[in-house]
């Protein structure tokens, strides 16, 4: 997991510093209607790739974070729709140790 997160942050930094080359690489991997780098770049417009600072902000602490708010929101929606039969505790399912260590 640590290697995955480290690689992800490296990729996000590469996108920031070399967007044209990054979109070229990603377009090759995706293919289809996004096979051209300019099409991939247009499709990615407005996408915010979370770097370490944004991940730390998003996950905050298990007690208070945007991630915990999202878990609670999803629980409310799916619970009301009858699709969730249990209570989910964000403190139990959110583990921020890997983010903090990188």
Steps between C-alpha positions, in 0.01 A plus 500: 500500500784738584660444158165558328446831680857610435459420131167681486650817651789477255252475212297796627818709521592391146159610372555841660849549354465319164130506406547446126722194544282369785186518288685331215595211732150473648334518157707200385384305803132587462457485124159509339350844454771643728794360301613848392682693773302816423172310543621355830607848616159641406328216686717560805429872508366586843627175655687565821760235570544488876858552607621424852389836641149463357472141621600606851237773485231267358558216746571726801441287806265203536280717722474800266575506131348540158546125456301430818232742382485310169464166680218643712329650194519169312368315804205737520416473129538121474331445835193699395494308172495173694830388349703517820401280789770602751659805652844589373741676733745714302754462782502127429529504122727801443868434561718803434827350621626434147435858395666650806810283461579609145 
